[in-house]
């Protein structure tokens, strides 16, 4: 169970890094689109793409904690 706990912890860290990349790309794309392509949505809407990642990270952390407690 300890190996599974470590795997879910590592997955949570990996998801957080991927989330940062995706949100940064979407934000910069929104800023470019607002300035040059005529997008009408505000740039902060790029942060809405972080919601599924936050849910996945929370689930991974929760599972890591549960499996760590079952190990001990």
N, C-alpha and C positions, 0 to 999 in steps of 0.2 A: 504494500500500500504506500510505502514511502516513495517508491519510484514514480508511482502515479501522481502523488502529491507534487513532486518536483516537476514532473512533466506539465501539469496544469499551471504551476507557478511560472515556468518558463514560457508557456503559451500566453499567459497574461502579459508578460513583459514584451513578447514579440508582437502581440496585438496592440499594445500601447505605442510601440514604435511605428507600426504600420499606420495606426490612426493619425499620428503626428504628420506623417508624410502625405497621407490622403487629404487631410484638412488643410495643410499648407498649400498643396497644389490647387485644391478647389478655391481657396481664398485668393491666391494670386491670379487664377483664371477669372474669378469674379471681378477683381480689381481691373484687370485688363479689359474685360468685357464691358464694364461700366464706362470706362474711359474711351474706348475705341469702337466697340461693337453696338453700343446702345442698349445694354442690358438694363432692365428697369428694377430688378430686385436689388435690395441692399447687399453689401458684401458680407454682412454677418450671417446671411443664410448659408454660407459655406460651412459654418460650424454645425449645422443640422446633420451633416454627414458623419459627425462623431457619435451620434446617438446609438447606432447599432454596435459600434465598437465598444462603447462604454458598457452596454448591456453584456456583450460577450466577455469583456474583462471582468465584470462583476461576477458572472457565472463561473469563470475559471478560478477566480480567487476563492469563491465560496466552495467550489469542489475541492480545491487544494486544501482548504482548512478542514473540510469534512474528512478527507482521506488521511490527513495528518493526525487528526484526533483518533481515527480508527486504528492507526498504526501504533499509537502510544498506549 
